[in-house]
Amino acid sequence: TWKPNIIYHAAAVKHVPIVEHNTAECVKNNVLGTLVMAKVAIERQVERFILVSTDKAVNPTNAMGASKRCCELVLQALAAEQSPLFEPMWDGRPSVQVARTTQLAMVRFGNVLGSSGSVVPYFRKQIAQGGPITLTHQDITRYFMTIPEAAQLVMQTGAMAGGPSNGIGSDKGIHIGDRKISSEAEVYVLDMGEPVKIIDLARRMVELSGFRVKDENSPEGDISIEVVGLRPGEKLYEELLIGNNPQATQHPRIMKANEKFLPWDELQSMITILRIAAVNGDVMMIRRMLQLLVPEYQPDEKVVDWVYREQIAQAGKLER
């Protein structure tokens, strides 16, 4: 109805421990949702499609990060195709093959202060309740930026997508009328500054709230900080680049990464197997496919997915 000329695709499940317990839903929402949106954008010849990705897609240790890297792989593979053909997905009907005029790109960044699920409102609530503040590890670090910063930089990358990165145009692409469509899905990385130690953030928030941290040095303090251990799939620190070769752009806080990807015909057959596994709730097949798609993915040995654990429990009852 509205025929938008740009789509910012930000929809995803992102809570790492919850995703570890619900792997199939993560694949359906993140990977297949992105594939459906990109397919529709290409078929409707939307001008630009920008995926909002995450630093957790780099060397992931959790299904959420691996799923977001798969989303990036989908866009990278589609961008290399002039007229991508899609296998039937949900309705069994083949797609309409059209020339791709959609510029595909993605932007990868870390935590946004005050966003849904952010640690800041979580700590604020714990402080208001009198503590304790629960911390998963005393050495854990994260990148942070504010909501206005993130929104402005994401829109800026949307405007840059397909254009020259540093005043130099790319030869890779095709011309559609007066537009040049890049044959690369550019992976933009935001400059997040220095990572922040979460324990320092917690201490600062306690002090800014007018309280004192209660610890062995200040037993008379108001709010204690308790270290409860890393949750399933959680990393001590996040990264923004798979390689170490970022390229500058015309914006000082936006870099462009050079990431490898699979060709579309090879990737699509693997995504189809992943889709069938997700529909069937086959958690172990999902893990195997995610590891094939994202070789850097190193999941925890212990599988905590609730569907898998229930299947194992029921199988044990049948054996008895």
C-alpha positions as CSV (number, residue, x, y, z in Angstrom):
1,T,0.0,0.0,0.0
2,W,2.7,2.5,1.0
3,K,5.5,1.4,-1.2
4,P,8.4,2.4,1.1
5,N,11.7,3.1,-0.5
6,I,13.7,2.0,2.5
7,I,13.3,-0.7,5.1
8,Y,15.2,-0.8,8.4
9,H,14.8,-4.4,9.6
10,A,15.3,-4.3,13.4
11,A,12.9,-7.1,14.5
12,A,14.7,-9.9,16.3
13,V,14.7,-11.9,19.6
14,K,17.9,-10.8,21.3
15,H,17.8,-11.9,25.0
16,V,20.8,-14.4,25.0
17,P,19.7,-16.8,27.8
18,I,16.1,-16.9,26.7
19,V,17.2,-17.7,23.1
20,E,19.4,-20.5,24.4
21,H,16.2,-22.0,25.9
22,N,14.2,-21.4,22.7
23,T,16.5,-22.1,19.8
24,A,13.9,-23.0,17.2
25,E,11.9,-19.8,17.8
26,C,15.2,-17.8,17.4
27,V,15.8,-19.3,14.0
28,K,12.2,-18.8,12.9
29,N,12.1,-15.1,14.0
30,N,15.7,-14.0,13.3
31,V,16.9,-16.0,10.3
32,L,13.7,-16.8,8.5
33,G,12.1,-13.5,9.3
34,T,15.1,-11.7,7.7
35,L,14.9,-14.0,4.7
36,V,11.2,-13.3,4.2
37,M,11.7,-9.5,4.6
38,A,14.6,-9.5,2.1
39,K,12.7,-11.6,-0.3
40,V,9.7,-9.3,-0.2
41,A,11.9,-6.2,-0.5
42,I,13.6,-7.6,-3.6
43,E,10.3,-8.7,-5.2
44,R,8.7,-5.3,-4.5
45,Q,11.9,-3.6,-5.7
46,V,12.3,-1.5,-2.5
47,E,15.3,0.8,-3.0
48,R,17.2,0.0,0.2
49,F,17.1,-2.7,2.9
50,I,19.1,-2.2,6.1
51,L,19.5,-5.0,8.6
52,V,20.2,-3.9,12.2
53,S,22.7,-6.5,13.4
54,T,24.8,-6.9,16.6
55,D,28.3,-7.3,17.9
56,K,27.2,-10.7,19.1
57,A,27.3,-11.9,15.5
58,V,31.1,-11.9,15.7
59,N,32.6,-15.2,16.9
60,P,29.3,-16.1,18.6
61,T,29.1,-18.4,21.6
62,N,25.3,-18.3,21.6
63,A,22.4,-19.1,19.2
64,M,21.3,-15.5,19.1
65,G,24.6,-14.2,17.8
66,A,24.9,-17.1,15.3
67,S,21.4,-16.4,14.1
68,K,22.2,-12.8,13.4
69,R,25.4,-13.7,11.6
70,C,23.2,-16.0,9.4
71,C,21.0,-12.9,8.7
72,E,24.1,-11.1,7.5
73,L,25.1,-14.1,5.4
74,V,21.6,-14.0,3.7
75,L,22.0,-10.4,2.7
76,Q,25.6,-10.8,1.6
77,A,24.7,-13.8,-0.6
78,L,21.6,-12.1,-2.1
79,A,23.6,-8.9,-2.9
80,A,25.9,-11.0,-5.2
81,E,22.9,-12.1,-7.2
82,Q,21.4,-10.0,-10.0
83,S,18.1,-12.0,-10.1
84,P,17.9,-14.2,-7.0
85,L,15.5,-17.2,-7.2
86,F,13.9,-18.2,-3.9
87,E,12.9,-21.7,-3.0
88,P,9.3,-22.1,-1.9
89,M,9.0,-21.3,1.8
90,W,5.8,-21.3,3.8
91,D,3.0,-21.3,1.1
92,G,4.7,-23.8,-1.3
93,R,4.7,-21.3,-4.1
94,P,7.9,-20.4,-6.0
95,S,8.9,-16.7,-5.9
96,V,8.6,-14.3,-8.8
97,Q,12.1,-13.9,-10.2
98,V,12.9,-10.2,-10.7
99,A,16.0,-8.2,-11.3
100,R,17.4,-7.1,-7.9
101,T,17.2,-3.3,-7.7
102,T,17.4,-3.4,-3.9
103,Q,20.6,-2.2,-2.2
104,L,21.2,-4.5,0.8
105,A,23.3,-3.5,3.8
106,M,23.6,-4.1,7.5
107,V,24.9,-2.2,10.5
108,R,26.5,-4.0,13.4
109,F,26.8,-2.4,16.9
110,G,26.6,-3.2,20.6
111,N,24.2,-2.4,23.5
112,V,21.9,0.6,23.5
113,L,21.5,2.3,26.8
114,G,17.9,2.3,28.0
115,S,16.6,0.0,25.2
116,S,14.4,-3.0,26.0
117,G,16.4,-5.6,28.0
118,S,19.3,-3.2,28.6
119,V,21.3,-3.6,31.8
120,V,20.7,0.0,32.8
121,P,17.0,-0.1,33.6
122,Y,17.6,-3.6,35.1
123,F,20.2,-2.2,37.5
124,R,18.0,0.8,38.2
125,K,15.1,-1.4,39.3
126,Q,17.4,-3.5,41.5
127,I,18.8,-0.3,43.2
128,A,15.2,1.0,43.7
129,Q,14.4,-2.3,45.5
130,G,17.4,-1.9,47.8
131,G,19.6,-4.3,46.0
132,P,21.5,-6.5,45.6
133,I,22.7,-5.8,42.0
134,T,23.3,-9.1,40.3
135,L,26.3,-9.3,38.0
136,T,27.2,-12.4,35.9
137,H,31.0,-11.9,36.1
138,Q,33.2,-9.3,37.6
139,D,35.3,-9.0,34.4
140,I,32.4,-8.8,31.9
141,T,32.6,-5.8,29.5
142,R,30.2,-4.4,26.9
143,Y,30.0,-1.6,24.3
144,F,27.4,1.0,24.8
145,M,25.8,3.9,23.0
146,T,22.7,6.0,23.6
147,I,19.4,5.6,21.7
148,P,19.7,8.9,19.8
149,E,23.3,7.9,18.8
150,A,22.3,4.5,17.6
151,A,19.2,5.7,15.7
152,Q,21.2,8.5,13.9
153,L,24.1,6.3,13.0
154,V,21.8,3.6,11.7
155,M,19.9,6.1,9.5
156,Q,23.3,7.5,8.3
157,T,24.4,4.0,7.2
158,G,21.1,3.7,5.4
159,A,21.9,6.8,3.4
160,M,25.5,5.6,2.7
161,A,24.5,2.1,1.5
162,G,25.6,1.4,-2.0
163,G,27.6,4.7,-2.3
164,P,31.3,5.4,-2.2
165,S,32.8,4.4,1.1
166,N,35.7,6.9,1.4
167,G,35.2,9.1,-1.6
168,I,36.1,6.3,-3.9
169,G,33.3,4.5,-5.8
170,S,33.3,0.7,-6.1
171,D,33.4,-1.0,-9.5
172,K,31.3,-3.9,-8.1
173,G,27.7,-3.3,-9.2
174,I,25.2,-2.8,-11.9
175,H,23.4,0.3,-13.2
176,I,19.6,0.5,-13.0
177,G,18.7,3.7,-14.8
178,D,20.6,6.4,-13.1
179,R,21.2,4.3,-10.0
180,K,24.1,2.0,-9.3
181,I,23.3,-1.1,-7.3
182,S,26.2,-2.6,-5.5
183,S,26.9,-6.4,-5.8
184,E,28.1,-6.3,-2.2
185,A,25.9,-6.2,0.9
186,E,28.0,-3.7,2.9
187,V,28.7,-4.6,6.5
188,Y,28.9,-1.3,8.4
189,V,30.3,-1.3,12.0
190,L,29.7,1.6,14.3
191,D,32.5,3.1,16.4
192,M,31.3,2.2,19.9
193,G,34.2,3.8,21.7
194,E,35.9,1.8,24.5
195,P,34.1,-1.2,26.1
196,V,32.8,-0.6,29.7
197,K,33.3,-2.9,32.6
198,I,29.8,-3.7,33.8
199,I,30.9,-3.8,37.5
200,D,32.1,-0.2,37.1
201,L,28.8,0.8,35.5
202,A,27.0,-0.8,38.5
203,R,29.1,1.0,41.0
204,R,28.6,4.3,39.2
205,M,24.8,3.8,39.1
206,V,24.7,3.1,42.8
207,E,26.7,6.3,43.6
208,L,24.6,8.4,41.2
209,S,21.5,7.2,42.9
210,G,22.8,8.6,46.2
211,F,23.9,5.3,47.8
212,R,27.1,3.6,48.6
213,V,28.3,0.2,47.4
214,K,28.3,-2.4,50.2
215,D,31.4,-4.6,50.0
216,E,34.2,-5.9,52.1
217,N,35.8,-2.4,52.1
218,S,32.5,-0.7,53.0
219,P,30.4,-3.2,55.0
220,E,28.2,-0.3,56.1
221,G,27.3,0.5,52.5
222,D,23.7,0.5,51.1
223,I,23.7,-1.7,47.9
224,S,25.7,-4.9,47.5
225,I,26.8,-6.3,44.1
226,E,26.5,-10.1,43.8
227,V,28.4,-12.1,41.1
228,V,26.1,-14.9,40.0
229,G,28.0,-16.5,37.1
230,L,27.8,-16.3,33.4
231,R,24.4,-17.3,31.9
232,P,24.0,-19.9,29.0
233,G,25.7,-18.6,25.9
234,E,27.1,-15.4,27.5
235,K,30.5,-14.1,26.6
236,L,32.9,-12.0,28.8
237,Y,33.4,-9.5,26.0
238,E,32.0,-8.7,22.6
239,E,33.8,-8.0,19.3
240,L,32.7,-5.9,16.3
241,L,34.8,-7.4,13.5
242,I,35.4,-10.9,12.3
243,G,38.6,-9.8,10.6
244,N,40.9,-6.9,11.4
245,N,40.6,-5.0,8.2
246,P,37.9,-2.3,8.6
247,Q,37.6,0.3,5.9
248,A,37.0,4.0,6.6
249,T,33.9,5.7,5.3
250,Q,33.0,9.4,4.9
251,H,31.5,9.3,8.4
252,P,34.2,9.2,11.2
253,R,32.1,6.9,13.4
254,I,31.1,4.4,10.8
255,M,33.5,1.7,9.4
256,K,33.0,-0.9,6.7
257,A,34.0,-4.5,7.3
258,N,35.0,-7.0,4.8
259,E,33.4,-10.3,5.7
260,K,33.4,-13.6,3.8
261,F,30.1,-15.3,2.8
262,L,28.6,-18.3,0.9
263,P,27.1,-18.1,-2.6
264,W,23.3,-17.9,-2.6
265,D,22.6,-21.3,-4.2
266,E,24.8,-23.0,-1.6
267,L,23.5,-20.9,1.3
268,Q,19.8,-21.3,0.4
269,S,19.9,-25.1,0.5
270,M,21.5,-24.9,4.0
271,I,18.9,-22.4,5.2
272,T,16.2,-24.8,3.9
273,I,17.6,-27.6,6.1
274,L,17.7,-25.1,9.0
275,R,14.1,-24.1,8.4
276,I,12.9,-27.7,8.4
277,A,14.8,-28.3,11.6
278,A,13.3,-25.3,13.3
279,V,9.7,-26.3,12.2
280,N,10.3,-29.8,13.6
281,G,12.0,-28.5,16.8
282,D,15.1,-30.5,16.0
283,V,17.5,-28.6,18.3
284,M,20.6,-30.7,17.6
285,M,20.2,-30.3,13.8
286,I,19.8,-26.5,14.3
287,R,23.0,-26.4,16.3
288,R,24.8,-28.4,13.6
289,M,23.5,-26.2,10.8
290,L,24.4,-23.0,12.6
291,Q,27.9,-24.3,13.1
292,L,28.2,-25.2,9.4
293,L,26.9,-21.7,8.4
294,V,28.9,-19.9,11.0
295,P,32.2,-21.7,11.5
296,E,33.2,-19.3,14.3
297,Y,30.2,-20.3,16.3
298,Q,31.3,-22.2,19.5
299,P,28.2,-23.1,21.5
300,D,28.2,-24.4,25.1
301,E,28.6,-28.1,25.3
302,K,25.6,-28.3,27.6
303,V,22.3,-27.9,25.7
304,V,19.8,-26.0,27.7
305,D,17.0,-25.7,25.1
306,W,13.7,-26.5,26.9
307,V,12.3,-28.5,23.9
308,Y,15.4,-30.6,23.7
309,R,15.5,-31.3,27.4
310,E,11.9,-32.3,27.5
311,Q,12.4,-34.6,24.5
312,I,15.3,-36.2,26.4
313,A,13.2,-36.6,29.5
314,Q,10.4,-38.2,27.7
315,A,12.7,-40.5,25.8
316,G,14.2,-41.6,29.2
317,K,10.7,-42.4,30.5
318,L,9.9,-44.5,27.5
319,E,13.2,-46.5,27.9
320,R,12.3,-47.2,31.6
